[in-house]
Amino acid sequence: MKRDSWSPPQILIVTFVTLILLGAGLLMLPVATTGGISFVDALFTSTSAMTVTGLIVVDTATAFTLFGQVVIMLLIQLGGLGIMTFAVLIYITVGKKIGLKHRLIIKQALNQSAIGGVVRLAKRLLVFSLIVEFIAVVFLSVRWVPEYGWFQGIYASVFHSISAFNNAGFSIWSDSLSAHVIDPAVNIIITFLFIVGGIGFTVVFDMWRTKEFNRLALQTKLMIVGTLILNTVSFLVILVLEFNNPATIADFSTFGKLQAAYFQAVTPRTAGFNTLDIGQMEESSLFYMITLMFIGGGSASTAGGIKLTTALAILLATFSFFKGREQTSIYNRSLSAHIILKALALTIAGICVVIFTTFLLNLTEEAPFLMILFESVSAFGTVGLSMGLTGDLSLIGKITIIGTMLIGKLGPLTFAFAFAKQSPDLVKHPEEDILTG
């Protein structure tokens, strides 16, 4: 196949894989590690960083040198904001015109429904992201410089700001953010970063332009209300389920319990940081977190999962069916049948990926089923949380998770469109009902 005939999804996949391989090569350099690393482990780490997942097979804090950690940080930034976002900046810098083909790729990369305004969106996205990250670095530095010193404090602030905003979950500390479980400043700043990064940039820009709720786009309304409700419910669920768990929050003060429960309730969508030992949480909490990881954040964001609006579209369509309505409506707007079908296709494809990954890991790994399912959904949702299985994965297990992270980041529909030949209907066939339910 000639390169000129490649579709935007194919170009996106090839570009991502190429950069992942380049990142793996850099991580294998002697200067990048403290004691060497295998190609598979380097590939796993590079994939996890580029897909902003955060699952690790080697400890980022001890296995990598400063150079290696900086490579990981750059991969996170590149993967989180999108390859095409940086490509737009490069094209503008060198004075090149961005043609239709590149605009189609940007549209695919940013998960937009139309080609109009994608270049402007990419530029705004880059500027907005860098400004937010810079402000976060300043605030975190105020907190961490007195504790860790100037260099380590500022470096920790930069690394965790980039990792949090891009919903990556990588940390330069072996226990992630567990040492700051009851630190209000860290809890507020880090959660603010990954909530803003995960809500969707089109939503953020719409909120910035439009001050009245009624005039916001439907996407923005659904994301704001859906995020507030889901985060509030999740906070209460985790707080209740873990309240008397001595291995997590039982020994904290009331304020400490509130902080820990809040952080662990919002991080599954899809930040990957943890302030509690995930493996010690109640099974009911873990199963609830699996649901959150599968849903993920917002479209056109740094988060993964099937996306919140996808889940809401299916939920609204289900309610409409139960009420006997032909249209799926919310806020005086109706969702098209195409959107409902796309949401259904994305959800079913995601479920299939999780089932396949779980099935393979169940064959290759010696671990409880819940731990395997948690790992599979975490990889697909590009979350990065783990019950402790990642470091013990077999070779086949690592390769399986690598593939799942890549599919989770780019989206199962991107892979479907890249390799499946499109065949629009040329003939309208007569309808006939089948028995369902």
C-alpha positions as CSV (number, residue, x, y, z in Angstrom):
1,M,0.0,0.0,0.0
2,K,1.4,3.4,-1.0
3,R,1.7,5.9,1.8
4,D,-0.4,8.5,-0.1
5,S,-3.3,6.1,0.0
6,W,-3.2,5.6,3.7
7,S,-6.3,6.7,5.6
8,P,-6.1,9.1,8.6
9,P,-6.7,6.2,11.1
10,Q,-3.9,4.2,9.5
11,I,-1.5,7.2,9.5
12,L,-2.4,7.9,13.2
13,I,-1.7,4.3,14.2
14,V,1.6,4.1,12.3
15,T,2.8,7.4,13.7
16,F,1.9,6.3,17.3
17,V,3.7,3.0,16.9
18,T,6.8,4.6,15.4
19,L,7.1,7.1,18.3
20,I,6.6,4.3,20.8
21,L,9.4,2.3,19.2
22,L,11.6,5.4,19.2
23,G,10.8,5.9,22.9
24,A,11.6,2.3,23.7
25,G,15.0,2.7,21.9
26,L,15.8,5.8,24.0
27,L,14.8,4.0,27.2
28,M,17.2,1.2,26.4
29,L,20.2,3.5,26.3
30,P,22.6,3.0,29.1
31,V,22.2,6.6,30.2
32,A,18.4,6.1,30.6
33,T,18.4,3.3,33.3
34,T,20.2,2.5,36.5
35,G,20.8,-1.1,35.7
36,G,19.7,-1.9,32.2
37,I,16.3,-2.9,30.9
38,S,14.9,-5.5,28.4
39,F,13.4,-4.5,25.1
40,V,9.9,-5.7,26.2
41,D,10.1,-3.7,29.4
42,A,11.3,-0.6,27.5
43,L,8.5,-1.1,24.9
44,F,5.9,-1.5,27.7
45,T,7.1,1.6,29.5
46,S,7.2,3.6,26.2
47,T,3.7,2.4,25.2
48,S,2.3,3.2,28.7
49,A,3.8,6.7,28.5
50,M,2.6,7.5,24.9
51,T,-0.9,6.2,25.7
52,V,-0.8,8.1,29.0
53,T,-1.8,4.9,30.9
54,G,0.7,4.7,33.8
55,L,1.0,1.0,34.1
56,I,4.6,0.1,34.9
57,V,6.6,-3.2,34.9
58,V,9.7,-1.5,36.4
59,D,9.7,1.2,39.1
60,T,10.0,4.6,37.4
61,A,11.6,6.0,40.5
62,T,14.4,3.5,40.8
63,A,14.9,1.8,37.4
64,F,15.3,5.1,35.4
65,T,17.8,7.8,35.6
66,L,16.9,11.5,35.3
67,F,17.4,11.2,31.5
68,G,15.1,8.2,31.4
69,Q,12.4,9.9,33.4
70,V,12.6,13.0,31.2
71,V,12.1,10.7,28.1
72,I,9.0,9.3,29.8
73,M,7.8,12.8,30.6
74,L,8.2,13.9,27.0
75,L,6.4,10.8,25.8
76,I,3.5,11.6,28.1
77,Q,3.3,15.1,26.9
78,L,3.4,14.0,23.3
79,G,0.9,11.3,23.7
80,G,-1.5,13.2,25.9
81,L,-1.8,16.4,23.9
82,G,-1.7,14.5,20.6
83,I,1.0,14.1,18.0
84,M,-1.0,16.2,15.5
85,T,-1.2,19.1,18.0
86,F,2.6,19.4,18.0
87,A,2.7,18.8,14.3
88,V,0.4,21.8,13.8
89,L,2.9,24.0,15.8
90,I,5.8,22.7,13.7
91,Y,4.0,23.4,10.4
92,I,3.1,26.9,11.5
93,T,6.7,27.6,12.8
94,V,8.3,26.6,9.4
95,G,5.6,28.4,7.5
96,K,4.0,25.4,5.8
97,K,0.4,25.2,4.8
98,I,-1.8,22.6,6.5
99,G,-3.6,20.7,3.8
100,L,-6.8,18.8,3.7
101,K,-5.1,15.4,4.4
102,H,-3.4,16.8,7.5
103,R,-6.7,18.4,8.7
104,L,-8.4,15.0,8.4
105,I,-5.7,13.4,10.5
106,I,-6.0,16.2,13.1
107,K,-9.8,15.6,13.1
108,Q,-9.2,11.9,13.7
109,A,-6.6,12.5,16.4
110,L,-8.7,15.1,18.3
111,N,-11.9,13.0,17.9
112,Q,-13.8,15.8,16.3
113,S,-17.0,15.3,14.3
114,A,-16.2,18.0,11.7
115,I,-13.1,19.2,9.9
116,G,-13.8,22.9,10.4
117,G,-11.7,24.7,13.0
118,V,-9.5,21.7,13.9
119,V,-6.3,23.6,13.3
120,R,-7.5,26.5,15.5
121,L,-8.5,23.9,18.1
122,A,-5.1,22.3,18.0
123,K,-3.3,25.6,18.5
124,R,-5.6,26.6,21.4
125,L,-5.2,23.2,22.9
126,L,-1.4,23.4,23.0
127,V,-1.4,27.0,24.5
128,F,-4.1,26.2,27.0
129,S,-2.3,23.0,28.2
130,L,1.1,24.6,28.6
131,I,-0.5,27.5,30.6
132,V,-2.4,25.2,32.9
133,E,0.7,23.0,33.4
134,F,2.9,26.0,34.2
135,I,0.4,27.4,36.8
136,A,0.3,23.9,38.4
137,V,4.1,23.7,38.5
138,V,4.2,27.1,40.4
139,F,1.6,25.9,43.0
140,L,3.2,22.5,43.5
141,S,6.6,24.1,43.7
142,V,5.4,26.2,46.6
143,R,4.4,23.0,48.4
144,W,7.3,20.8,47.4
145,V,10.4,23.0,47.2
146,P,10.5,23.6,51.0
147,E,10.2,19.8,51.5
148,Y,12.5,18.5,48.7
149,G,14.8,21.4,47.9
150,W,14.9,23.6,44.8
151,F,15.9,21.1,42.1
152,Q,14.0,18.1,43.3
153,G,11.0,20.2,44.3
154,I,10.7,21.9,40.9
155,Y,11.4,18.7,39.0
156,A,8.8,16.8,40.9
157,S,6.3,19.6,40.3
158,V,7.0,19.6,36.5
159,F,6.8,15.8,36.2
160,H,3.6,15.4,38.2
161,S,1.9,18.4,36.6
162,I,2.5,17.0,33.1
163,S,1.6,13.5,34.2
164,A,-1.6,14.6,36.0
165,F,-2.9,17.0,33.3
166,N,-2.4,14.3,30.6
167,N,-4.1,11.7,32.9
168,A,-0.9,9.5,32.7
169,G,-0.5,8.5,36.4
170,F,3.3,8.2,36.2
171,S,5.1,9.3,39.3
172,I,8.8,9.6,40.2
173,W,8.0,8.2,43.6
174,S,7.7,4.4,44.1
175,D,4.5,4.7,46.2
176,S,2.9,7.2,43.7
177,L,1.3,9.9,45.8
178,S,0.6,7.8,48.9
179,A,2.9,9.9,51.0
180,H,0.5,12.9,50.3
181,V,-2.7,11.1,51.0
182,I,-3.9,13.7,53.5
183,D,-2.1,16.7,51.9
184,P,-4.9,19.1,50.9
185,A,-2.7,21.1,48.5
186,V,-1.5,18.1,46.6
187,N,-5.0,16.5,46.5
188,I,-6.6,19.7,45.2
189,I,-3.9,20.6,42.6
190,I,-3.4,17.0,41.2
191,T,-7.2,16.3,41.0
192,F,-7.9,19.7,39.4
193,L,-5.3,18.9,36.7
194,F,-6.6,15.5,35.7
195,I,-10.2,16.5,35.9
196,V,-9.6,19.5,33.6
197,G,-7.4,17.4,31.3
198,G,-10.0,14.7,31.2
199,I,-13.2,16.7,30.8
200,G,-12.5,17.5,27.2
201,F,-10.9,20.6,25.6
202,T,-13.9,21.5,23.5
203,V,-15.9,21.5,26.8
204,V,-13.3,23.8,28.5
205,F,-13.2,26.2,25.5
206,D,-17.0,26.3,25.3
207,M,-17.3,27.1,29.0
208,W,-14.7,29.9,28.6
209,R,-16.6,31.5,25.7
210,T,-20.1,30.9,27.0
211,K,-21.0,32.1,30.5
212,E,-24.6,31.0,30.6
213,F,-25.4,27.3,31.1
214,N,-28.5,27.3,28.8
215,R,-26.3,28.6,25.9
216,L,-23.7,25.9,26.2
217,A,-23.4,23.1,23.6
218,L,-25.1,19.8,24.5
219,Q,-21.7,18.1,24.8
220,T,-20.6,20.6,27.4
221,K,-23.8,20.4,29.4
222,L,-23.7,16.6,29.5
223,M,-20.0,16.6,30.5
224,I,-20.4,19.2,33.3
225,V,-23.5,17.6,34.8
226,G,-22.4,14.0,34.2
227,T,-18.9,14.7,35.7
228,L,-20.4,16.4,38.8
229,I,-22.9,13.6,39.5
230,L,-20.5,10.8,38.8
231,N,-17.7,12.3,40.9
232,T,-20.1,13.0,43.8
233,V,-21.6,9.6,43.7
234,S,-18.2,7.9,43.4
235,F,-16.9,9.9,46.4
236,L,-19.8,8.8,48.6
237,V,-19.5,5.2,47.4
238,I,-15.8,4.9,48.1
239,L,-16.1,6.7,51.4
240,V,-18.8,4.3,52.6
241,L,-17.2,1.2,51.3
242,E,-13.7,2.0,52.7
243,F,-14.8,3.8,55.9
244,N,-13.9,0.9,58.2
245,N,-11.2,-0.7,56.1
246,P,-8.0,-0.7,58.4
247,A,-5.8,-1.2,55.3
248,T,-7.0,2.0,53.6
249,I,-8.7,4.9,55.4
250,A,-10.1,3.6,58.7
251,D,-7.3,5.0,60.8
252,F,-7.4,8.5,59.2
253,S,-9.2,11.5,60.8
254,T,-12.5,12.5,59.4
255,F,-10.9,15.1,57.2
256,G,-8.2,12.6,56.1
257,K,-10.9,10.1,55.2
258,L,-12.7,12.7,53.1
259,Q,-9.5,13.5,51.2
260,A,-8.5,9.9,50.6
261,A,-12.0,8.9,49.5
262,Y,-12.3,11.9,47.2
263,F,-8.9,11.3,45.5
264,Q,-9.5,7.6,45.0
265,A,-13.0,8.2,43.7
266,V,-12.0,10.6,40.9
267,T,-8.7,9.1,39.9
268,P,-10.1,6.0,38.0
269,R,-11.4,8.4,35.2
270,T,-8.5,8.0,34.1
271,A,-5.7,9.6,36.0
272,G,-4.0,6.5,37.4
273,F,-2.5,8.1,40.5
274,N,-3.2,6.5,43.8
275,T,-2.9,7.7,47.4
276,L,-4.1,4.3,48.8
277,D,-2.9,0.8,48.3
278,I,-5.2,-0.4,45.5
279,G,-4.7,-4.0,46.3
280,Q,-5.9,-3.5,49.9
281,M,-9.2,-1.9,49.0
282,E,-12.5,-3.7,49.4
283,E,-13.6,-5.9,46.5
284,S,-16.8,-3.9,46.1
285,S,-14.7,-0.7,45.8
286,L,-12.5,-2.4,43.2
287,F,-15.4,-3.6,41.1
288,Y,-17.0,-0.1,41.2
289,M,-13.6,1.4,40.1
290,I,-13.6,-1.1,37.2
291,T,-16.9,0.5,36.0
292,L,-15.4,4.0,36.3
293,M,-12.2,3.0,34.4
294,F,-14.3,1.6,31.6
295,I,-16.4,4.8,31.3
296,G,-13.3,7.1,31.4
297,G,-13.3,10.8,30.8
298,G,-14.5,13.1,28.0
299,S,-14.1,13.1,24.3
300,A,-11.2,15.2,22.9
301,S,-9.4,15.0,26.2
302,T,-6.3,13.3,27.6
303,A,-8.5,10.6,29.2
304,G,-9.3,7.2,27.9
305,G,-12.3,4.8,28.3
306,I,-15.4,4.7,26.1
307,K,-16.0,8.3,27.3
308,L,-18.7,9.6,29.6
309,T,-20.9,11.0,26.8
310,T,-20.8,7.6,25.1
311,A,-22.1,6.0,28.3
312,L,-24.7,8.8,28.7
313,A,-25.9,8.4,25.1
314,I,-26.6,4.7,25.6
315,L,-28.2,5.3,29.0
316,L,-30.5,8.0,27.6
317,A,-31.4,5.8,24.7
318,T,-32.3,3.0,27.1
319,F,-34.5,5.3,29.1
320,S,-36.2,6.5,25.9
321,F,-36.9,3.0,24.9
322,F,-38.4,2.1,28.3
323,K,-40.7,5.2,28.0
324,G,-41.8,4.2,24.5
325,R,-40.2,7.3,22.9
326,E,-38.8,7.2,19.3
327,Q,-36.4,10.1,20.0
328,T,-33.6,10.3,22.6
329,S,-33.8,13.8,24.0
330,I,-32.0,15.8,26.7
331,Y,-32.0,19.6,27.4
332,N,-34.4,20.1,24.5
333,R,-32.1,18.5,22.0
334,S,-32.4,15.0,20.4
335,L,-29.5,12.7,19.7
336,S,-29.3,11.3,16.1
337,A,-29.6,7.6,15.4
338,H,-26.0,7.7,14.1
339,I,-24.7,9.0,17.5
340,I,-26.6,6.2,19.3
341,L,-25.2,3.6,16.9
342,K,-21.7,4.9,17.3
343,A,-22.0,4.9,21.1
344,L,-23.2,1.3,21.0
345,A,-20.5,0.3,18.6
346,L,-17.8,1.9,20.7
347,T,-19.1,0.3,23.9
348,I,-19.5,-3.2,22.4
349,A,-16.0,-2.9,20.8
350,G,-14.6,-1.9,24.2
351,I,-16.3,-4.8,26.0
352,C,-14.9,-7.2,23.3
353,V,-11.3,-5.8,23.9
354,V,-11.7,-6.2,27.7
355,I,-13.1,-9.7,27.3
356,F,-10.3,-10.8,25.0
357,T,-7.6,-9.2,27.2
358,T,-9.0,-10.8,30.3
359,F,-9.3,-14.2,28.6
360,L,-5.6,-14.1,27.5
361,L,-4.4,-13.0,30.9
362,N,-6.4,-15.6,32.6
363,L,-4.5,-18.2,30.5
364,T,-1.1,-16.8,31.0
365,E,-1.1,-15.2,34.5
366,E,-1.3,-16.9,37.9
367,A,-3.6,-14.3,39.6
368,P,-7.2,-14.0,40.9
369,F,-9.8,-13.2,38.3
370,L,-10.7,-9.8,39.8
371,M,-7.0,-8.7,39.7
372,I,-6.9,-9.8,36.0
373,L,-10.1,-8.0,35.1
374,F,-8.9,-4.9,36.9
375,E,-5.7,-4.9,35.0
376,S,-7.5,-5.4,31.6
377,V,-9.9,-2.6,32.1
378,S,-7.1,-0.3,33.5
379,A,-5.1,-0.9,30.3
380,F,-8.1,-0.4,28.0
381,G,-9.2,2.8,29.8
382,T,-5.5,4.0,29.8
383,V,-5.9,4.5,33.6
384,G,-2.8,3.0,35.1
385,L,-4.2,1.7,38.4
386,S,-3.2,-1.8,39.3
387,M,-3.8,-4.3,42.1
388,G,-0.2,-5.4,41.8
389,L,-0.3,-7.6,38.7
390,T,1.6,-5.4,36.3
391,G,5.1,-6.1,37.7
392,D,4.5,-9.8,37.6
393,L,3.2,-10.1,34.1
394,S,4.6,-12.8,31.9
395,L,6.1,-12.0,28.4
396,I,2.8,-12.8,26.7
397,G,0.9,-10.8,29.4
398,K,3.1,-7.8,28.8
399,I,2.6,-7.9,25.0
400,T,-1.2,-8.3,25.6
401,I,-1.4,-5.3,27.8
402,I,0.8,-3.3,25.3
403,G,-1.8,-4.0,22.6
404,T,-4.7,-3.2,24.9
405,M,-3.2,0.2,25.9
406,L,-2.6,1.1,22.3
407,I,-6.2,0.2,21.3
408,G,-7.5,2.0,24.4
409,K,-5.6,5.2,23.6
410,L,-6.4,5.4,19.9
411,G,-9.9,3.9,20.3
412,P,-11.2,0.6,19.0
413,L,-13.1,2.4,16.3
414,T,-9.9,3.9,14.9
415,F,-8.5,0.4,14.5
416,A,-11.7,-0.8,13.0
417,F,-11.8,2.0,10.4
418,A,-8.1,1.5,9.7
419,F,-8.3,-2.1,8.8
420,A,-12.0,-2.6,7.8
421,K,-13.1,-1.7,4.3
422,Q,-15.9,0.8,4.3
423,S,-19.0,-0.3,2.3
424,P,-21.8,2.2,2.5
425,D,-25.3,0.9,1.7
426,L,-26.1,1.1,-2.0
427,V,-29.4,-0.7,-1.8
428,K,-32.2,-0.1,0.8
429,H,-33.5,-3.5,1.8
430,P,-37.0,-4.2,3.2
431,E,-37.3,-4.3,7.0
432,E,-38.2,-7.4,8.9
433,D,-38.4,-7.8,12.7
434,I,-36.7,-10.4,14.8
435,L,-37.4,-11.6,18.3
436,T,-35.3,-9.9,21.0
437,G,-35.3,-10.0,24.7
